[in-house]
Amino acid sequence: MAAAKMNTSANAMRYTHQKIKGVFEKKYHPKTVAIIGWLGAFNLGDEMMLNVSMHKLIRRGDKLTILTYKKDAAVEKRYEGFKVISRRPLTRQDVREVVETNDSLLVNGGALIDDRYYTSTGSLARDIAKLAHSFIAAGKPVVVYGISANTNLKNKQLINDYKRVVEGAAHFSMRDDFSRDEMNRHFDASKIEIVDDIVFADETLIQKPVILPGRTIISVIAVLDKNTIDHVKRFFDYLTSATEASIKFISFYDENYNDAKYIEEIKNYLGDRRMRIDEISSPINSADLFNALLPSDIVFSMRYHGSLVANAMGKKVITIDYDKHPHYFNKNKYLQDHYGFSTASFKLTDIESMSIDDIRRFIDHTAPTEVDIKSINSRARADLIKALNLL
């Protein structure tokens, strides 16, 4: 009887040992993850968000399918080594292929809920909804992370489609209260979480900027296209008249590879002051942007992520609200209200009623940003990893 008890006890000990050993030896099984967003258009903000998520997924061994806005030689080179699908709109066959060949779907941040073109062919917001519905129907996890929405959504199809995505997703989050409030006007948005923008999880931001002595440098991050060029030319006219500082142009969103042409147009407009723009930078990732901004004392930014990174670096930042996108004011205001970023700002179209003295006042009176970027970065990384673990 005693021997029987001892054998039972020994078996129990061996079982417990094997169970514990199994827990410690349990390995992560790599997955295939489809990623969709405003990708392939070379908007640096979207590319930085993609790089952060890709780095974390690749590090754990996942294989990625990237769905891009367009496909050309530059796009193929940028995403070399990954499976790329580049069609808008996605066909039924595309959707079926993506769902069948991937374990999960990541909607990777950005201003993606936009109903102005929702019923038109090629709407990214519509493609995202179609994909998400199909993954959810197949019982595969969908993570929608850190997106934002336009103000005053009206399209009922979009609202109903995204209500279904919110209800079925493993995780659904937005990067500002204004966007969630807009969704909540149309349906119960209590499941939507608020997270830091994905770029806040980029460890490049916690590098300590080195203060470089020497000349004053002003960096300008502008969107150059046929709708903005006249306003931007007027801005550069005022800027070069208001200060003797050196000016660096940072190309942030050269979707159609036209920035060089527009920069030459601005220089011709400036005439004798054309040489004041003494450097043009075209960063392709966060490290490039960090290095481009490093020597800058002051940053004028038309891009949300340009303002985010410059503020995180402690620069003097003046945000130029890009009127084309109704959500721009809300996104920038959230950075100001929630993180204590610089409140110095004006609308792009306001330049027509401004003066050289107005620009000079921005330069002279804007204070550098002070923010605990390490704490924000730590929280952003933890939240992002938690969500990616659901894929």
KOLLODO-510225 format. One record per atom (N, C-alpha, C, O, CB): x, y, z negated. Coordinates in steps of 0.1 Angstrom, whole numbers, plus 5000, padded with zeros to 4 digits. Each point is the difference from the previous one (the first is absolute). Glycine has a CB too. Layout:
<nuvexs>
XYZ/...
</nuvexs>
This chain:
<nuvexs>
500849885000/499250125000/500950125000/499750105007/498549784981/502850125004/500950114999/500750025013/500250125005/500149844971/500149935031/500750015013/499150065010/500550075009/500949734985/497350165006/499150055009/499950154999/499950085010/498849714989/501250264988/499950144998/501250075005/499950115006/498749854974/502649985018/501350065005/500050015015/500450105006/500849824974/498349985027/500050005014/499050115006/500350075009/500349684991/498350264993/499050105004/500650144998/499850085009/498349764985/502650174995/500650134997/501150035010/500150125005/499449864971/501349925028/501150025010/499450035013/500550095007/501049764981/497450085016/499450035013/499450155001/500250075010/499249694992/500050284986/499550135000/501150115001/499950105007/498349824978/503050055009/501150095001/500650005014/500350115005/500249844971/499549945031/500550005013/499050075010/500550075009/500749714987/497550215001/499050075008/500250154998/499950075010/498549734988/501750244990/500150144997/501350065006/500050115006/498849864973/502349955021/501350045006/499850025015/500550105006/500849784976/498150025024/499850015015/499150125004/500250065010/500149694991/498750274990/499150115003/500750144999/499850085009/498349784982/502750154998/500850134999/501050015011/500250115006/499549884969/501049905029/500950005011/499450045013/500550075008/500849754980/497450135014/499350035012/499750155001/500050065011/499049724989/500750284988/499750155000/501250085004/499950095008/498449874974/502850005013/501350075003/500549985014/500650085006/499949914969/499249895030/500549965013/499050045011/500349995012/501049834978/497550235006/499050045010/500650115010/500450104995/497749844989/501850045029/500650095009/498950085007/498949955002/503149905001/498350275001/499150085008/500049955014/501049985006/499450224980/498449775020/499949965013/499850125009/498950065000/500149714992/501950265017/499950115009/498750005008/499549895004/503050124997/496950115002/498850015007/500250085013/501150075002/497649924976/500450015031/500050085011/498950114998/498949974997/501849845019/499850324985/499250114996/499850095012/501050055006/499849944970/498050055028/499850095011/499950144993/499350024990/499449815024/501950274992/500150144995/499450095010/500550005012/501549954973/497050135011/499550105010/500050144993/499850014988/498749815023/501650284997/500050144996/500350095012/499949955011/500949994965/499550185022/500350095011/501549985003/500950084997/497350094996/502149725014/501449955002/500350015015/499249985008/500749874971/501450175023/500550005014/499850145007/500550025011/498949744990/500050334992/499950145005/501250094995/500150115004/497449864997/503349974991/501250064994/499750134992/500750105000/500549815020/497750084973/499750094989/500849964988/499849894995/497850165014/503450034987/501049954990/499349964987/500549914994/501250245017/497249924985/499349974988/499549855000/500249934991/499250315006/500049735014/499449865001/501249905001/499949894995/498050205017/503249944995/501149915001/500749984986/500449894997/499950195027/499750034968/500649984987/499149914991/500649924993/500550315009/497649794999/499149914992/500249855005/500149914992/498350285005/501749795016/500249875005/501349944995/500149884996/498650185025/502450024979/501349954996/500049954986/500649904996/500550255020/498249934975/499949964986/499349864998/500549924993/499450335001/499049745013/499249874998/500849895007/500049894995/497850235004/502749905013/500849905007/501149954992/500349884999/499150225023/501449994972/501149964992/499649904989/500749904997/500450325008/497849814988/499649914989/499549875005/500249904994/499250304993/499949805024/499549875006/501149925006/500049884998/497850235007/503149955002/501149935006/500949944989/500549895001/499550265019/500249924969/500949964989/499549874994/500749924994/499950325001/498049745005/499549884994/499849895011/499549894997/499450244985/501549895030/500149905010/498850005010/499949915008/501349964976/497950225015/498850015009/500450035014/500950075003/497750004978/500649875029/500150045014/498950105003/498949994995/502149785011/499350335003/499150115002/499650015015/500849985009/500350144972/497649915020/499550045013/499650154999/499250044991/499949735015/501450325003/499850144999/499150045011/500349985012/501950064977/496750025008/499150055010/500250155002/499850084991/498549745003/502150225018/500550145003/499050075009/499249945007/503249994990/497850205002/499150095008/500449995015/499150015009/500750154971/501449835023/500549995014/501249915001/500649964989/498550275016/501349735007/501249925001/500850055012/499550005012/499349804978/502450245008/501050035010/501349964996/500249934989/498450275018/502549845000/501349954997/500450054986/500749924993/499950085031/499150124972/500350054987/499349934989/500649974990/499850255020/498449744992/499249934990/500649864998/500249954989/497750185017/502449815006/500549864999/501450004993/500349904992/498550045030/502050164980/501350014993/499850024985/500749944992/500450155029/497949994976/499850034985/499549884993/500549984988/498950255018/499849695000/499549884993/500649875005/499349894999/498650244998/503349885008/500649885005/500149894990/500450034988/500950115028/498449744987/500149894991/498649964994/499949904993/502450175002/496750025007/498749974995/499049985011/500250055011/500350094969/498549785017/498949985010/499250135000/499650054990/500349705006/499950315016/499350135002/498849985009/500249945011/502050194985/496749925000/498850015009/499750145001/499750084990/499449705003/500850275020/499850145002/498950035010/500250025012/502250024984/496449954999/498850035009/499050074992/499749974989/500849835025/498950304992/498950074995/498950015011/500450065011/501150074972/497349835015/499549934988/500549865000/500349945011/497750214988/501949784989/500349864999/498849935006/498850024997/502650014983/498949875029/498949925006/499649894990/500749984990/500250065033/498049894980/499649894992/501149894999/500249944990/497450115016/503149935006/501049905000/501250054991/500649914993/498750025030/501050204978/501150054991/499749974985/500849954993/499750235024/498249864979/499649984986/500149854996/500549974990/498050235012/501049725007/500049854997/501549954999/500349934990/497550045022/503150084996/501449965000/500650054987/500749924993/499450085032/499750124971/500650054988/499549934988/500849974991/499450265020/498549744988/499449934988/500549865000/500449954989/497650205012/502149785010/500449865000/501549984997/500449904994/497850065022/502650144987/501549984999/500650074988/501250004998/498949985027/499050094967/500550074988/499249954988/498849975001/501950235013/500049804974/499349964988/499250124993/499149974993/502749865004/498650295006/499450114993/500250135008/500750005010/499649894968/499050225018/500050135007/500350114991/499450014989/499049905028/502650174986/500450124993/499750125008/500550025011/501349864976/497350215008/499750135006/500950104992/499850034988/497849915019/503450105000/501250064993/500050154999/500850075006/500449745002/497850254985/500150144996/499750095012/500049965012/501649984971/498250195014/499850105010/498650065000/499149944994/502649955020/498150214994/498750065002/499249935011/499950045011/501050194982/498549655003/499549915009/498550005002/499549955010/502549914985/497350194995/498550005001/499650145006/499850094993/499949754987/500150155033/499850135008/498849965009/500149925009/502350164990/496549994999/498849975008/499850095012/498949985007/500149934972/501950185024/499850085011/500049935013/499450045010/501750144977/499749715014/500149925012/499549864998/500449915008/501550245000/497349824982/499849864996/499249925011/500349885001/499750204976/499249985031/499349935010/500750005013/499549945010/498450134979/503349995012/500750015013/500949875001/500449944990/499550315010/500549725012/500949895003/501450034994/500550115002/498249835019/501849974972/501450024995/500050064986/501150044995/499649995028/498249984970/500050064986/500849904991/499649894998/498250235006/503249934989/500849924991/499149964988/500149894996/502050235011/497149984988/499249964988/499049895004/499749924991/500550325001/499449765020/499049895004/500849875002/499449894996/499250285016/502649834993/500849885001/500349944986/499949884998/501150205024/499350014969/500349954986/498849934994/500149904994/501550295003/497249875005/498849944994/499749875007/499649904993/499550335003/501049765017/499849875007/500949894995/499649894997/499750245023/502049914979/501049904995/499749964985/500049884997/501750225018/498050004977/499849974986/498749914998/500149904992/500950325002/498049815014/498849914999/500349865004/499549914993/499050295012/502349785005/500349875005/500949924990/499849884998/500050205025/501249994971/500849934990/499149964988/500249894995/501950245012/497149964988/499149974989/499149895003/499849914991/500350335002/499349755019/499149895004/500849875000/499449894998/499250275016/502749854989/500849875001/500549964986/500749904999/499950165025/499050024966/500549974986/501450034998/500749954991/497749875009/502250285008/501450044999/500150144993/499150085003/501549775017/500350174971/500150124993/500350135008/500849995009/499949874972/498650245016/500250135006/500450104989/499350024990/499149935029/502750124983/500550114991/500050135008/500750015009/500749834977/497850255009/499950145006/500750094990/499450024989/498549945025/503350104989/500750064990/500350155003/500650035010/500549754985/498550304996/500450145000/499650085012/500850085005/501149854981/496950055019/499550085012/499350124995/499850024988/500149775026/499750304996/499250114997/499050025011/500149945010/501850174978/497149975009/498950025009/499850155004/500450094992/498549714998/500550225021/499650135004/498950064991/499349924993/501350035030/499350184976/499050064993/498649995007/500050005013/501750164976/497249845004/498750005006/499849895010/499750035012/500350224984/500149635000/499749895009/498649995004/499150024991/502849854999/497850115023/498650005004/499649875008/498849975000/501350285001/500949695005/499649885008/499549894992/500849944992/501050135024/497049894986/499449904991/500649865003/500149924991/497850215009/502549845012/500649875003/501349994992/500349904994/498750105029/501950114978/501249994992/499749984985/500749924994/500450235023/498049924978/499749994986/499649864996/500449954990/498950295010/499849705008/499549874997/501249895002/500149914992/497650165015/503149965003/501149905003/501050004988/500549904996/499250145029/500650084970/501050014989/499449964987/500749974990/500550215023/497549844985/499449954988/500249844999/500349954990/497950245011/501749755011/500249855000/501549974997/500249904994/497950085023/502850104988/501449984998/500350014985/500749924994/499950165029/498950034971/500250024986/499549884992/500749964990/499150295013/499049705000/499449894993/500749875001/500149924991/497750205012/502949865009/500649875003/501550004998/500549895000/497650075015/502550154984/501550004999/500549954987/499350024990/500750175026/501249754984/500649964987/500550124993/500050004987/500749795023/499650324997/500450134994/499750115010/500249985012/501649914974/497650225008/499750115009/500450134991/499450024990/498749865024/502850204991/500450124993/500250125009/500249985012/500949874971/498850275011/500250125007/501050084993/500249984988/497450025021/503050104998/501150084994/499650134994/500950084996/500649805019/497250154985/499650134994/498549994996/499249935006/502550205008/497949954976/498749994995/499050065010/498849955000/502150084977/499550065031/499050065010/499549905009/498850005004/502450214994/499749705007/499649895009/499049914993/499049965006/503250065006/498149934976/499149914993/498650074998/499049945001/503049944988/498150255007/498750074997/499250005013/498849995000/502350154982/499549885030/499350005012/499449875003/498849995005/502850185004/499149724988/499449875002/498849984991/499049945003/503349975004/497950144980/499049984990/498750075003/499049974994/502850004989/498350135026/498850075004/499049915008/498850035001/502550194999/499349685005/499249915010/499749864994/499049945004/502150195014/499749834973/499849874993/500849994987/500850084998/498849815025/500150014970/500749984987/501549975003/500349895005/497650024983/503050185008/501449995003/500849964988/501250034999/498650135019/499549794972/500749974987/501149895001/500950004992/497050064997/502049865022/501149905002/501350065006/501049945000/497249895003/501750295002/501150075006/500950054990/499650084991/499149985029/502649904980/501050054990/500750125006/500150025012/500249754979/500350315000/500850115004/501549964997/500349974989/497950215007/502649835015/501549974998/500850115006/499550095007/500049664995/501850254994/500950095006/500249975015/500049885004/501250154973/499150075031/500449985014/501149905000/500950004992/498350235015/500849685003/501049895001/501450065001/501049944994/497449925018/501850264994/501350065000/500650034987/501250004998/498250105024/499849924968/500550024986/500749874995/500850014990/497350155006/501649735010/500749874996/501349985007/500749904997/497150004999/502650205012/501349995007/501150044991/500050114994/498949945028/502149854975/501050034991/501050105004/500850054992/499049725001/500150275020/500950115005/499750134992/500950084998/499249825025/498650124973/499650124993/500750024986/500050114995/497849875017/502749914982/500550024987/501550025000/500750014990/497549855001/502450165021/501450045001/500050154995/499150075002/501449775018/500650194973/500250134995/500650095011/501149985004/499249934972/498950195028/500550095011/501250084995/500150054988/497649975021/503349994999/501250084997/499850145004/499650035012/501949774991/498850304988/499850145004/501350045008/501150004995/497550044984/501150005033/501150035009/500250155001/499050075004/500649725009/501550274983/500250145001/500250055014/500349925009/500750074969/498850135025/500250065013/498850075005/499350064992/502249755013/498450205008/498950085006/498649954997/499849884997/501850175021/497550044983/498649964997/499449945013/500250055011/499550144973/499749705014/499449925011/498549984998/499649964989/502649925015/497050155006/498649985000/499649895010/500450025012/499250224981/499849665002/499549895009/498650025004/499250054991/502449794999/498050145022/498650015005/499649865005/500649955010/499750304995/498649704989/499449885006/498750045006/499150034993/502049824989/498950145031/498850055008/499549895009/500849925005/500050324993/497949775005/499449925011/499950085012/499450115001/499349764983/502050095027/500150075012/499149935011/500349895004/502050204990/496749985010/499249955012/499350125006/500250124995/499449654994/499650215021/499350115007/499150084991/499750125003/500549755018/499350074968/499050074992/500750084989/499450094994/499049735010/502950154993/500750074989/501150095005/500450094992/499049724994/501150185026/501250065004/499950154999/501050074995/499449745020/498550264988/499950144999/500150054986/500750104997/497949905024/500749934970/500150044986/501449984994/500550084992/497149865006/503049945006/501449974995/501050115006/500950034992/498549725006/500450295014/500950105005/499950134992/501050064997/498849845026/499050144974/499850124992/500649984986/500650104995/497349955017/502049834982/500649984987/501550015001/500650074992/497649785002/502550095016/501450015001/500550155003/501050044996/499049725013/499150314998/500350155002/500150074987/500950074997/497949925026/500249994968/499950064987/501249954991/500650084993/496949955009/502749844999/501049944991/501450055003/500850044991/497849765007/501850215015/501350055004/500150154998/501150054999/499149775017/498750254982/500050144997/500150034985/500550104996/498249945025/500849864971/499950024986/501349964993/500250054988/497449915013/503249965005/501249954993/501249985009/499849985012/498749914971/502750125012/501249975008/500549864998/501049965005/499650284993/498649684994/500449864997/500049925013/499450025010/499550004968/502049875021/500049915011/498849915000/499449974990/503150035009/497049965013/498749935001/500349865006/500649995011/498150234991/500849684992/500049875005/498649955004/499150014991/503049944995/497750005026/498749945004/500149854998/500949945005/498750255011/499449764976/500049854998/498849955008/498850034997/502249994980/499349895033/498949945008/499449894992/500749904996/500550165025/497549954976/499449904991/499049915007/499749894995/500650284987/499149885029/499049925007/500050035015/499250085005/499449934974/502449935028/500250035014/499449895008/500649925006/501550194989/496549885004/499349895006/500249985015/500249895004/498150154978/501850075025/500149995015/501450055004/500250035012/497450004990/503449974989/501450045003/500150135006/500850025010/499749744993/498750344992/500050135006/500650114991/500150125004/497949815008/502550034976/500550104991/501250095006/500150124998/499249734983/501650085026/501150075006/499650115010/500550115000/500949684998/497550185010/499550105009/499450114993/500250125003/499349705013/499750164973/499450104993/501050094992/499850124999/498149744999/503150074997/501150084993/500750105009/500250114996/500149694988/499950155028/500650105010/499050115003/500550115002/500849705008/497450164991/499150115002/500050104988/499950125003/498649725010/501650114975/500150094988/501350085001/499950124998/498849724988/502450105018/501250085001/499950115010/500550114998/500849684995/498250185019/499850105010/499150114995/500250125004/500149705014/498750154975/499150104994/500750094990/499750125000/498449725003/502950114990/500850074990/501050095007/500550104993/499149724990/500850165029/501050085007/501350004993/500649904998/497550245010/502449984988/501350014993/500149934987/501149974995/499150255016/498649744983/500149934987/499949855002/499849924991/499150274999/501249765023/499949865002/501149924993/499749884996/499350175026/502250004976/501049934993/499849984985/500849934994/500750155024/497549994977/499749984986/499549864997/500249954988/499250295010/500049695011/499749864999/501349925003/500249975012/497350064994/503349954984/501349945003/500249854999/501049955002/499850274991/498049725003/500149854999/498649945002/499050054996/503049974988/498049875023/498849925002/500249864995/501049945005/498350205015/499949814971/500149874995/498849925003/498950045000/502550054981/498949785022/498949905003/500149884992/500449895004/499550205019/499749924964/500149884991/499049895004/499050035005/501750134976/499849725016/499149885004/499649934987/499249905001/501950085021/499450054966/499749944988/500250094988/500450125002/500249665008/499150184978/500050084989/501450054996/500250114996/497849774996/503050035010/501450044998/500550115009/500650094996/499849674996/499250235021/500350115009/499450134996/500650105001/499649735017/498550164978/499350124996/500650064987/500250125000/497749795011/502550014980/500650044988/501350085003/500350104995/498749704992/501850145022/501350065004/499850135008/500750094998/500349685002/497950235008/499750125007/499650124991/500450115003/498949755017/500050114970/499550104991/501050044989/499950104994/497849815010/503350004994/500950024989/500750144999/500050064990/500449705012/500150305009/500650134999/499050125000/500450114999/501549795013/496850074990/499050105001/499750064987/499949934989/499149955030/500850254980/499550084989/498550015000/499449994989/502850135010/497349905012/498550025002/499549925011/500749985011/499650264981/498549705007/499449925010/498650055003/499250004991/502249805001/498450235021/498650035005/499649875006/500649955010/499850304994/498449694992/499649875006/498650005004/499150034992/502549864993/498250075028/498649985005/499649854998/498849975002/501650215015/500549744978/499649864998/499949974985/500950044992/500349905030/497849984975/499749964986/501249934994/500450034988/497249955017/503049925001/501149924995/501350094999/500849974992/498149825017/501250305000/501150094999/500050084988/501050024993/499050005032/498850034971/499850084988/500249914988/500650044990/497750115021/501249724990/500249914988/501549974997/500450024989/497449875018/502950085004/501549974997/500750124996/500950004991/499049825026/499950304989/500750124997/499750044985/500950044993/499050045031/498849914972/499750034986/500649904991/500550044989/497450055018/502249784996/500649904992/501550034998/500649964990/497749875018/502350235002/501450044999/500350134993/501150034998/499249855023/498650184974/500250134993/500250125008/500650104995/500349764987/498750145031/500350115009/498950114998/499049974993/502149875023/499150284989/499050105001/499249975012/500550005011/500950184978/497349785009/499249955011/498850095003/499250044991/501549735003/499150275018/498850075005/499349915010/500549975010/500650264986/497749735000/499249915009/499250085010/499350104996/500649734985/500250135031/499250065011/498849905003/500349905006/501750245004/496849894986/498949915002/499749995015/499750105006/499449954971/500949835028/499849975014/498550005002/499349904996/502949975007/497250235002/498550015001/499349905008/498849974998/501650275000/500449695011/499449905009/499349894992/499049955005/502750115013/498949904971/499549894992/499250054988/500650074991/501349795017/496850124991/499250054988/500549954987/499850064990/498349955025/502649874985/500549954987/501350064995/500449984988/498549815018/501750295002/501450054997/500050084987/500849984991/499850025033/498450094975/500050094988/499849924988/500650024990/498450165024/500149724986/499749914989/501349924995/500349994989/497350005018/503149955003/501249924997/501050094993/500649964990/498949895030/500750274986/501150094994/499550054986/500950014991/499950055032/497949974976/499650054987/500149904989/500350034989/498150125023/501449724992/500249894990/501449994995/500349984988/497849905023/502950144998/501450004996/500250124990/500849984991/499949925032/498750214980/500250124991/499449984987/500650024989/499450125031/498749814980/499349994987/500549884992/500150014988/497950095023/502249794995/500349874993/501549994996/500349944990/497849955022/502850164996/501449984998/500850134996/501150004997/498849815019/499350304985/500750134997/500950055011/500950084997/499049864979/499850025036/500950055011/499750145004/499050064995/501049715014/500850294999/499950145003/498650035006/499549935008/503050084996/497050114992/498750045004/500150105012/499050055005/500049914972/502250085026/500250095011/499649945013/500549905004/501450214984/497149955019/499549955012/499250105008/499650104995/500349684994/499950195024/499150085008/499649915012/500749905003/500450324990/497849825013/499549925012/500850045012/500450125002/497349864988/502549935019/500850035012/499450115008/500750095005/500049684996/497950235001/499450115007/500050134994/499850115006/498749725003/501850174977/500150134993/501250085004/500050124998/498849784983/502250045026/501250075004/499650125009/500850105001/500549694997/497650205009/499650105010/499650134992/500150115006/499249725010/500350164972/499750124992/501050044989/499850094992/497849855013/503549984995/501150034990/501050095006/499950045011/499749734979/501450265002/501050095004/501449954996/500149904993/498350295004/502749875007/501349974996/500250004985/500649924994/500350175028/498550024972/500150014986/499349884992/500549964990/499550295013/498949705003/499449884993/501049895000/500149934990/497650155018/503049895003/500949895001/501250034990/500549914993/498950045031/501050184975/501150034991/499649984986/500849954992/500050225024/498049864980/499549974987/500049854996/500449964989/498250255013/501049715008/500149864997/501449954998/500349924990/497750055024/502950084993/501449974999/500650044986/500749934993/499650095032/499350114971/500650064988/499449954987/500649994990/499950215024/498249764987/499249984987/499649854998/499549974989/499750265013/501149685007/499749864998/501049944991/501250015003/497749975020/500749954967/500949944990/500349855004/499149945006/500150224976/501949795014/500349865003/499149914991/499650044989/502850015017/497349834999/499149914993/500749924990/501249965002/497450025018/500850014968/500649914989/499049894997/498950034996/502450174994/499149685013/499149884998/500849884996/501249995004/497350105013/500949834975/500749884995/499849895010/499249914999/500450154977/501249945035/499849915011/500349864997/499449915006/501150285009/500449794975/500349864996/498849934994/499849885003/502650194993/496850004996/498849934994/499049985011/499449895000/501150234978/499349975031/499049985011/500549895008/499149915004/500350334996/501949755004/500549895008/499849864994/499649915006/502050255003/498749844978/499849874992/498649955001/499749895002/502250174983/497150035012/498649975000/499649965014/499249905002/500450264979/500849915029/499649985014/500549865004/499249935007/500850324998/501249724992/500649875004/499249884993/499749905007/502550214996/497549914984/499349894993/498649985005/499649895002/501750174978/498050055024/498649995005/500049945014/499249915003/500150284984/501749845021/500149955014/500349854999/499349925007/501550315002/500149734983/500449864999/498849924995/499849895005/502650174991/496949994995/498849934995/499049985011/499449895001/500950214976/499550005031/499049985011/500649905011/499249925005/499950324991/502149775007/500649915010/500049864996/500049915008/501450285000/498649794979/499949864995/498749935002/499849884999/501850194984/497450015021/498749955003/499949955015/499149935003/499950234980/502049875025/500049955014/500349865001/500049945011/500750294996/
</nuvexs>
